[in-house]
Amino acid sequence: MARRASGAGAWSRLRYRFDNAMAHGTPVLIGWLTLLCLLIVVPASVVLVWADRAAPPSFSGRVAAVWGSVGRTLRLGGEVGPPVYVAMSVLLALVALLFVSALVSLITTGLNERLLALRLGRSAVVEEGHTVVLGWSDQVFPVVGELVAANANRRRAAVAVLGDEDKLLMDGEIASHVGHTRTTRVVCRSGATTDPAILPRVSPATARAVLVLPPAGPGADRQVVKTLLALDAAVPRGPGRVVVAAVRDPGHHTAATLAVGPYGHVLNVDDIVARLLVQTSRQPGLSLVYQELLDFAGDEFYVVPAGPLAGRTFGEALGAFATTSVTGLVRAGGGLVLNPPPGTVIGPEDRLVVITEDDDTAVPAAAAPPVEEDAIVAAPVREPVAERLLLLGWNPRAPLIVAQLDQYVRPGSSLDVVSLSDPAGVRAVAGWTGRLLVTFHRGDITERRTLARLDVPAYDSVLLVGDEGAGQGDDRETDDRTLVTLLHLRAVEEATGRDLAVITEMTDDRNRLLAPVRQGADFIVSGRLISLLMTQIAENPHLAGVFDELFTAGGSSVLLRPATDYVAAGREVSFATVVESARRRQECAIGYRLRAEASTGPGYGVRVNPDKRRTVRFGPGDAVIVVAEG
């Protein structure tokens, strides 16, 4: 044991002395390296010369041979002769060695700096017609995924992402979440999006679209506004590039709109999510329809030239296509109108707002699809009734939800709010807000006893939003509380044997897959929804006006209405017959939802832009999807 301890101590002292020698700088390191080389090379050279049978017999000859071996090994020439000759040969060898070493060092340093710049994402992107994404958050993944899908028919598409994260981390995260990007090349660069000197790394001047994503955490909207100002300072505004941004707080929307300029579009996240939550609460299944319309996997909105339909009426255009649904017009002056009167004449410079598979598939049919006149029925008159609604949770979007509900519901309707929020925070909307009577109940929505005090099945709709009143401001923790509440609501369904009309708001689309609900349930995933909207507008700027009208109360909206209000129940009819029936009510039919497939079928029973020549049989509970005044 004593010997082992002594050996360990000697080894520690040796390492300590070595570390001290290394710490004395470059000259000392060179000296130690030279001494080490001589200690190895000279004895080895002596052994080689004395062991060589062809070595000179004299001592001076062998010394010269040893010198030659040492010189060749250390690249010092190893010349023999007069002292001056030897000294000059050594000097020249040292100069050559120094020059080559310096040259190798410079090349190595340059390559290392270049590789480091590439690794850190600091080199400039050399692309044209690409899409730039500014900002790093969970929204990056659905945005990049949808851009990849949108670019499927382009041979050399590119997406440049600039975020304040390590480039390798961003590359790995995108590869993990998005997967194979097919024909689209995704390039990540690292840097602050608010610095005008860094923005040229993703070449926004040559991009066809720039998307500014709100980061996670507090101050996100101010970061978006600052990024827009930096973009304006780095790249002059112009009509050749569209800029799309998103802010969460409606109070920051005006500032962001001023910063983005006349060629940009700013989405108000909280306002859009609140409107869609309210619309879906009154029309179960609507979130699935918007999912079909907004992603690039199926059919979506496009703006196409009127072509041969110029001079004809909008009503005639509705039935002119077999595999395309017409929903509106973009006038020659730029004005957009959804669901115009059927008698509106289409001008030669007008364009059609359509739902189709791609912008090159909107081709009028050679012959109009057949219409069964005897299958068209008159819609019954339904008197609106007062509704009883339940709002579980409270967050900054909740006042907007209450205000939106007040615009849609019948006078005398009621809304019960359950949250752990301070009652003072809800007092501004409690009581009569117009048509709606709001009552606040303080309680934890993740506790079973809270829901037990309510007759949940008696409500017409249940809106479940992230309850930030519980002191959990993080999006992940808010979604976790929502999942727990969904478990309790499922228990209520099982105990009562009744399906609840629950509309759930979440921030992370991955949590939706964990939700304990039946297939085809309504979810509004705010991050994914805004990502899809931004991508659609980036690909087609005219759609900004389409979405503005669809999400605005009082304008045209996407609605689900009973199919038996349009055609006879239990009879095989072509979808062209449904389109014609809707046209006579000044509506644009764009699809349907079959109740029998709502939980198991593809798309959960939703069919957007079906072939007008195909037949379908409608029954009770089935719905026709129309664009009409809500």
C-alpha positions in Angstrom: 0.0 0.0 0.0 2.8 2.4 0.9 4.5 1.7 -2.4 1.3 2.3 -4.3 0.7 5.6 -2.5 4.3 6.7 -3.2 3.9 5.9 -6.9 0.7 7.8 -7.1 2.3 10.8 -5.4 5.3 10.7 -7.8 2.9 10.6 -10.8 0.9 13.5 -9.4 4.0 15.5 -8.9 5.2 14.7 -12.4 1.8 15.8 -13.9 1.9 19.0 -11.8 5.4 19.9 -13.1 4.3 19.2 -16.6 1.3 21.4 -16.3 3.4 24.2 -14.9 5.8 23.9 -17.8 3.0 24.0 -20.3 1.6 27.1 -18.6 4.8 29.2 -19.3 3.7 30.0 -22.9 4.7 29.2 -26.5 8.6 29.7 -26.2 8.8 27.3 -23.4 6.6 24.8 -25.3 8.9 25.1 -28.4 12.0 24.5 -26.2 10.6 21.5 -24.5 9.5 20.1 -27.8 12.9 20.6 -29.4 14.7 19.0 -26.4 12.3 16.0 -26.5 12.9 15.6 -30.3 16.7 15.7 -29.8 16.6 13.2 -26.9 14.8 10.8 -29.2 16.4 11.5 -32.6 20.1 11.8 -31.7 20.4 8.5 -29.8 18.3 6.8 -32.5 20.6 8.2 -35.2 23.7 7.1 -33.3 22.3 3.5 -33.0 21.4 3.5 -36.7 24.9 4.6 -37.8 26.9 2.3 -35.5 24.6 -0.6 -36.5 25.1 0.1 -40.2 27.8 -2.1 -41.8 28.3 0.4 -44.6 29.0 3.2 -42.1 32.4 5.1 -42.4 35.1 3.4 -40.3 36.5 6.6 -38.8 34.9 8.3 -35.8 34.6 11.7 -37.6 32.9 10.0 -40.6 30.4 8.4 -38.3 29.7 11.7 -36.5 29.0 13.2 -39.9 26.7 10.3 -40.7 24.9 10.9 -37.4 24.5 14.6 -38.3 23.1 13.7 -41.7 20.5 11.4 -40.1 19.5 14.0 -37.6 19.2 16.7 -40.3 17.1 14.6 -42.5 14.8 13.6 -39.7 14.3 17.1 -38.5 14.3 18.6 -42.0 17.5 20.5 -41.3 19.3 19.4 -44.5 22.0 17.3 -42.9 24.7 18.8 -45.2 28.4 18.3 -44.3 31.3 20.4 -45.1 32.9 23.6 -43.8 31.2 25.1 -40.8 29.9 28.1 -42.7 28.4 25.8 -45.3 26.7 23.7 -42.7 25.4 26.8 -40.8 23.9 28.3 -44.0 22.2 25.0 -44.9 20.7 24.7 -41.5 19.5 28.4 -41.7 17.9 27.8 -45.1 16.2 24.6 -43.8 14.9 26.5 -40.8 13.5 29.3 -43.0 11.8 26.8 -45.3 10.4 24.9 -42.3 9.1 28.2 -40.8 7.5 29.2 -44.0 5.8 25.9 -44.6 4.7 25.7 -41.0 3.3 29.2 -41.2 1.5 28.4 -44.5 0.0 25.3 -43.0 -1.1 27.2 -39.9 -2.7 29.9 -42.0 -4.6 27.4 -44.1 -5.7 25.4 -41.1 -6.8 28.6 -39.3 -8.8 29.7 -42.3 -10.5 26.3 -42.7 -11.3 26.2 -39.0 -12.8 29.7 -39.1 -14.8 28.8 -42.1 -16.0 25.5 -40.6 -16.8 27.3 -37.3 -18.8 30.0 -39.2 -20.7 27.2 -40.9 -21.3 25.4 -37.7 -22.4 28.6 -35.9 -24.7 29.5 -38.9 -23.0 32.9 -39.6 -22.4 32.6 -43.3 -24.8 34.2 -45.8 -27.5 32.4 -47.7 -27.2 32.8 -51.5 -30.8 32.0 -52.7 -33.5 33.7 -54.8 -37.2 33.2 -54.5 -36.9 31.4 -51.2 -38.9 31.8 -48.0 -37.4 33.4 -44.9 -38.6 32.5 -41.4 -37.4 34.9 -38.7 -37.6 33.7 -35.1 -37.4 30.3 -33.3 -40.3 28.8 -31.4 -42.4 25.7 -31.6 -44.3 27.3 -34.5 -41.2 26.8 -36.7 -42.0 23.1 -37.2 -45.6 23.4 -38.6 -44.5 26.4 -40.7 -41.5 24.5 -42.3 -43.7 21.4 -42.7 -46.4 23.3 -44.6 -43.8 25.1 -46.7 -42.4 21.7 -47.7 -45.8 20.5 -48.7 -46.5 23.7 -50.6 -43.2 23.4 -52.5 -43.8 19.8 -53.5 -44.3 20.8 -57.2 -41.2 23.0 -57.2 -37.8 21.5 -58.1 -35.5 23.7 -56.2 -37.3 25.4 -53.3 -35.5 26.7 -50.2 -36.5 27.8 -46.7 -34.0 29.9 -44.7 -34.5 30.0 -40.9 -32.9 32.6 -38.7 -33.1 32.1 -34.9 -31.2 33.0 -31.8 -30.1 29.3 -31.2 -27.2 27.1 -32.2 -27.3 26.1 -35.8 -26.8 22.4 -35.1 -29.6 22.4 -32.6 -32.0 24.0 -35.1 -30.9 21.6 -37.8 -31.5 18.6 -35.5 -34.9 19.9 -34.2 -36.2 20.5 -37.7 -35.0 17.1 -38.9 -36.7 15.5 -35.9 -40.0 17.2 -36.2 -40.4 17.7 -39.9 -38.5 14.7 -41.3 -37.7 14.4 -45.0 -38.1 17.8 -46.7 -38.3 16.3 -50.3 -37.6 19.0 -52.9 -37.2 21.8 -50.3 -33.8 22.7 -48.9 -34.0 24.0 -45.3 -31.0 26.2 -44.3 -30.6 27.4 -40.7 -28.6 30.5 -39.6 -27.9 31.7 -36.1 -28.3 35.3 -34.9 -30.5 37.9 -33.5 -33.5 38.7 -35.7 -33.6 42.2 -34.3 -30.2 43.2 -35.6 -30.3 44.7 -39.2 -26.6 43.7 -39.7 -27.4 40.0 -39.1 -30.6 39.7 -41.2 -28.7 39.6 -44.5 -27.5 36.1 -43.5 -30.8 34.7 -44.7 -31.0 37.1 -47.8 -34.4 38.6 -47.2 -33.8 41.0 -50.1 -34.1 38.2 -52.6 -36.8 36.2 -50.8 -40.4 36.0 -52.1 -41.8 35.9 -48.6 -40.7 36.6 -45.0 -42.5 35.1 -42.0 -41.9 36.7 -38.6 -42.8 34.3 -35.8 -43.6 35.4 -32.2 -41.1 33.8 -29.8 -42.2 32.1 -26.6 -42.3 33.9 -23.3 -43.1 37.5 -22.2 -42.4 40.4 -24.5 -43.0 38.3 -27.6 -45.0 41.0 -29.4 -42.4 43.6 -28.7 -39.8 41.3 -30.2 -41.9 40.9 -33.3 -42.3 44.7 -33.7 -38.6 45.1 -33.2 -37.8 42.4 -35.8 -40.1 44.1 -38.3 -38.3 47.4 -37.8 -35.0 45.7 -38.2 -36.2 44.1 -41.4 -37.4 47.5 -42.7 -33.9 49.0 -41.9 -32.1 46.1 -43.6 -34.2 45.7 -46.7 -36.2 48.5 -48.4 -39.9 47.8 -48.7 -41.3 46.7 -52.0 -44.3 44.9 -53.6 -42.1 42.0 -54.8 -41.9 40.5 -51.3 -44.7 39.7 -48.8 -44.1 39.9 -45.1 -46.3 38.0 -42.7 -46.1 38.4 -38.9 -48.2 37.5 -35.9 -48.8 39.1 -32.5 -50.7 37.8 -29.6 -52.0 40.9 -27.8 -54.6 42.9 -29.8 -53.0 46.0 -28.2 -49.8 45.5 -30.2 -51.5 44.8 -33.5 -51.5 48.5 -34.6 -47.8 49.0 -33.8 -46.9 45.8 -35.7 -49.1 46.9 -38.7 -47.3 50.2 -38.9 -43.9 48.5 -38.7 -44.6 45.9 -41.4 -45.7 48.6 -43.9 -48.3 48.4 -46.8 -47.0 45.2 -48.3 -47.2 43.2 -45.1 -49.8 41.4 -43.1 -50.1 41.0 -39.3 -52.2 38.3 -37.8 -53.8 38.9 -34.4 -53.4 35.5 -32.7 -55.7 36.0 -29.7 -58.5 37.5 -31.8 -58.4 34.8 -34.4 -58.3 32.0 -31.9 -61.2 33.5 -29.9 -63.3 33.9 -33.1 -62.7 30.3 -34.2 -63.4 29.0 -30.7 -66.7 30.8 -30.7 -67.6 29.8 -34.2 -66.8 26.1 -33.5 -68.8 26.2 -30.2 -71.9 26.9 -32.2 -71.0 24.5 -35.1 -69.3 21.3 -33.9 -66.9 20.0 -36.5 -65.9 23.4 -37.8 -62.3 23.1 -36.6 -61.9 19.9 -38.8 -63.1 21.9 -41.8 -60.5 24.6 -41.2 -57.8 22.0 -40.7 -58.7 20.7 -44.2 -58.7 24.2 -45.7 -55.6 25.5 -44.2 -53.0 22.7 -44.6 -51.5 21.9 -48.0 -52.2 18.1 -47.7 -55.5 18.3 -49.5 -57.5 21.1 -51.2 -57.1 24.7 -50.1 -57.8 28.3 -51.2 -56.3 29.7 -54.3 -56.8 32.9 -56.4 -56.9 32.1 -60.1 -57.7 34.1 -63.3 -61.3 34.0 -64.5 -60.3 32.9 -67.9 -63.3 31.7 -70.1 -65.7 32.6 -67.2 -65.2 36.3 -67.8 -68.5 37.9 -68.8 -70.6 35.2 -67.1 -72.3 35.5 -63.7 -70.9 34.3 -60.4 -73.8 31.9 -60.1 -72.8 30.3 -63.4 -69.2 30.0 -62.2 -70.4 28.0 -59.1 -71.4 25.0 -61.3 -68.8 25.4 -64.1 -66.1 23.3 -62.4 -66.2 19.6 -61.6 -63.3 19.4 -59.1 -63.1 23.0 -57.9 -65.3 25.0 -55.6 -65.8 28.7 -56.3 -66.2 30.9 -53.2 -65.5 34.6 -54.2 -64.1 37.2 -56.4 -61.0 39.5 -56.4 -61.9 42.5 -58.4 -59.6 44.2 -60.9 -59.0 47.0 -58.4 -57.9 44.6 -55.7 -61.2 44.4 -53.7 -62.1 41.0 -52.4 -65.7 39.8 -51.8 -66.7 36.3 -50.6 -70.0 34.8 -51.7 -71.1 37.7 -53.9 -74.7 37.7 -55.2 -75.2 35.0 -57.9 -76.0 37.7 -60.5 -72.6 39.4 -60.2 -70.9 39.6 -63.6 -67.3 38.5 -63.6 -65.0 41.1 -65.3 -62.2 40.3 -67.7 -59.6 41.3 -65.1 -61.3 39.7 -62.2 -60.0 36.6 -60.5 -61.8 33.8 -58.7 -61.3 32.7 -55.2 -61.5 28.9 -55.4 -60.9 25.8 -53.3 -59.0 23.2 -55.3 -56.1 20.8 -55.2 -53.6 23.1 -56.8 -53.6 26.4 -58.6 -53.3 24.5 -62.0 -56.3 22.2 -61.3 -58.9 25.0 -61.5 -60.1 24.1 -65.1 -63.8 24.5 -66.1 -65.5 21.3 -67.0 -66.4 20.6 -70.6 -70.0 20.1 -69.5 -71.7 21.3 -66.4 -72.2 18.4 -63.8 -75.8 17.1 -63.7 -78.3 18.6 -61.2 -81.4 16.7 -60.0 -84.0 19.4 -59.7 -86.5 17.2 -57.9 -84.1 16.5 -55.1 -83.7 20.2 -54.1 -85.9 21.1 -51.1 -86.9 24.3 -49.5 -85.2 25.1 -46.2 -87.4 25.1 -43.1 -87.6 28.2 -41.1 -85.9 27.8 -37.7 -86.3 30.3 -35.0 -83.0 30.9 -33.0 -83.2 29.9 -29.4 -81.3 31.0 -26.3 -78.2 29.0 -25.5 -76.6 27.9 -22.3 -72.8 27.9 -22.6 -69.9 26.9 -20.2 -66.4 28.4 -20.3 -63.8 26.4 -18.3 -60.7 28.4 -17.7 -59.6 32.0 -18.1 -56.8 33.6 -19.9 -56.1 36.8 -22.0 -58.3 35.5 -24.8 -61.3 34.9 -22.6 -62.6 38.5 -22.7 -62.4 38.3 -26.5 -64.4 35.0 -26.4 -67.1 36.6 -24.3 -67.3 39.6 -26.6 -67.5 37.3 -29.7 -70.2 35.1 -28.1 -72.2 38.2 -27.4 -72.3 39.0 -31.2 -73.5 35.5 -32.2 -76.0 34.3 -29.5 -79.7 34.9 -29.1 -80.7 37.4 -26.4 -81.3 35.6 -23.1 -78.4 33.2 -23.6 -76.1 32.6 -20.6 -72.4 31.8 -20.1 -71.0 30.3 -16.9 -67.3 30.9 -16.3 -65.3 28.6 -14.1 -61.7 29.5 -13.2 -59.3 30.1 -10.3 -58.8 33.7 -11.6 -59.3 36.5 -9.2 -63.0 37.5 -9.6 -61.8 41.1 -10.1 -60.2 40.0 -13.3 -63.5 38.7 -14.6 -65.8 41.4 -13.1 -65.5 43.5 -16.3 -67.4 41.0 -18.3 -69.7 39.6 -15.6 -73.4 40.3 -15.7 -75.2 41.5 -18.8 -72.8 42.2 -21.6 -75.5 42.8 -24.2 -77.2 39.6 -25.3 -75.3 37.3 -22.9 -75.6 36.9 -19.2 -72.2 36.0 -17.7 -71.8 34.3 -14.3 -68.5 33.6 -12.7 -67.8 30.5 -10.5 -64.5 30.3 -8.7 -63.0 26.8 -8.8 -60.1 24.6 -10.0 -61.2 23.1 -13.3 -58.7 20.2 -12.8 -60.6 19.0 -9.7 -63.5 16.6 -10.2 -65.6 18.2 -7.4 -65.6 21.5 -9.3 -67.3 19.9 -12.3 -69.5 17.9 -10.1 -71.2 21.1 -8.9 -72.2 21.8 -12.5 -74.7 20.0 -14.6 -72.3 19.8 -17.5 -74.5 17.7 -19.9 -77.2 20.5 -19.6 -75.0 23.0 -21.5 -75.3 23.3 -25.2 -71.5 23.8 -25.6 -68.4 23.6 -23.4 -65.4 25.8 -24.2 -62.2 24.6 -22.5 -59.3 27.1 -22.6 -56.0 27.2 -20.8 -56.6 28.4 -17.3 -53.8 30.9 -16.5 -55.6 32.0 -13.4 -54.1 29.0 -11.6 -50.7 30.7 -11.5 -49.3 28.5 -14.3 -48.2 30.8 -17.0 -46.1 28.3 -18.9 -47.8 27.0 -22.1 -46.8 23.4 -21.3 -48.2 23.5 -17.8 -51.4 25.1 -19.1 -51.8 22.3 -21.6 -51.2 19.8 -18.9 -54.1 21.3 -16.8 -56.3 21.1 -19.9 -55.5 17.4 -20.4 -56.5 16.7 -16.8 -59.8 18.6 -17.2 -60.5 16.6 -20.4 -60.1 13.4 -18.3 -62.8 14.6 -15.9 -65.1 15.6 -18.8 -64.7 12.1 -20.3 -65.7 10.7 -17.0 -68.8 12.8 -17.1 -69.6 11.5 -20.5 -69.2 7.9 -19.4 -71.3 8.4 -16.2 -74.2 10.1 -18.1 -74.0 8.2 -21.4 -74.1 11.5 -23.3 -71.6 13.0 -25.7 -70.5 16.5 -24.7 -70.0 19.2 -27.3 -66.5 20.2 -26.0 -64.3 22.7 -27.9 -60.7 22.6 -26.6 -58.0 25.2 -26.9 -54.3 24.1 -26.7 -51.0 25.6 -27.6 -48.9 22.6 -28.5 -50.2 20.2 -31.2 -48.3 17.3 -29.7 -50.5 17.5 -26.6 -53.6 17.1 -28.8 -52.5 13.5 -29.6 -52.6 12.8 -25.8 -56.1 14.2 -25.3 -58.5 11.7 -23.8 -61.4 12.5 -26.2 -63.2 10.7 -29.0 -61.8 10.8 -32.5 -62.9 13.8 -34.5 -63.3 16.1 -31.4 -62.9 19.8 -32.0 -59.5 21.3 -31.1 -58.1 24.8 -31.7 -54.4 24.5 -31.4 -53.4 28.2 -31.5 -49.7 27.7 -32.5 -50.5 25.4 -35.4 -53.5 27.4 -36.5 -51.5 30.6 -36.8 -48.6 28.8 -38.5 -51.0 27.4 -41.1 -52.5 30.9 -41.7 -49.1 32.5 -42.0 -48.0 29.9 -44.5 -51.1 30.2 -46.6 -50.7 34.0 -46.9 -47.0 33.7 -47.6 -47.8 31.4 -50.5 -50.7 33.6 -51.8 -51.0 37.2 -50.3 -54.5 37.6 -51.6 -55.7 35.1 -49.1 -55.1 37.6 -46.3 -58.4 39.3 -47.2 -60.2 35.9 -47.4 -59.2 35.0 -43.9 -60.0 38.5 -42.6 -63.5 38.1 -43.7 -63.9 34.5 -42.6 -62.9 35.3 -39.1 -64.8 38.6 -38.8 -68.3 38.7 -37.3 -70.9 40.0 -39.7 -69.1 38.9 -42.9 -69.2 35.6 -44.8 -68.1 32.6 -42.7 -67.6 28.9 -43.1 -70.8 27.3 -41.8 -72.1 23.7 -41.3 -75.8 23.5 -41.9 -78.2 20.5 -42.0 -77.9 18.6 -45.3 -81.6 17.9 -45.3 -82.2 21.6 -45.6 -80.7 21.5 -49.1 -81.6 18.1 -50.6 -84.0 15.2 -49.9 -82.9 12.8 -47.2 -82.1 9.2 -48.1 -81.6 9.8 -51.8 -78.5 9.6 -53.9 -77.7 13.0 -55.3 -74.7 14.6 -57.1 -72.8 17.2 -55.1 -73.6 19.5 -58.1 -77.3 19.4 -56.9 -76.2 20.5 -53.4 -74.2 23.4 -55.0 -77.2 24.5 -57.0 -79.5 24.3 -53.9 -77.0 26.5 -52.0 -76.7 28.9 -54.9 -80.5 29.6 -54.8 -80.0 30.8 -51.2 -77.0 32.9 -52.1 -74.5 30.5 -50.5 -71.4 28.7 -51.8 -71.4 24.9 -51.0 -67.8 23.7 -50.6 -68.3 20.2 -49.0 -70.1 18.1 -46.5 -69.7 16.1 -43.3 -71.2 12.7 -42.8 -72.2 11.8 -39.3 -71.7 8.1 -39.8 -67.9 8.8 -40.4 -67.5 11.5 -37.8 -65.5 9.3 -35.5 -63.9 6.6 -37.7 -63.9 7.7 -41.4 -61.1 9.5 -43.2 -61.1 13.2 -42.3 -63.7 12.3 -39.6 -66.5 12.6 -42.2 -65.4 15.9 -43.6 -65.2 16.2 -47.4 -63.9 19.5 -48.7 -64.3 20.2 -52.5 -65.7 16.8 -53.5 -66.2 16.0 -57.2 -69.5 17.5 -58.2 -70.2 14.5 -60.4 -70.1 12.0 -57.6 -73.2 11.1 -55.7 -73.8 11.0 -51.9 -76.7 10.0 -49.7 -77.5 12.4 -46.8 -79.4 11.6 -43.6 -80.2 13.1 -40.3 -77.1 14.6 -38.6 -75.2 15.1 -41.9 -74.1 18.6 -42.7 -73.4 20.7 -45.8 -70.4 23.0 -45.6 -71.1 26.4 -47.1 -69.6 29.9 -47.3 -72.4 32.3 -46.4 -73.3 35.1 -44.1 -73.4 33.8 -40.6 
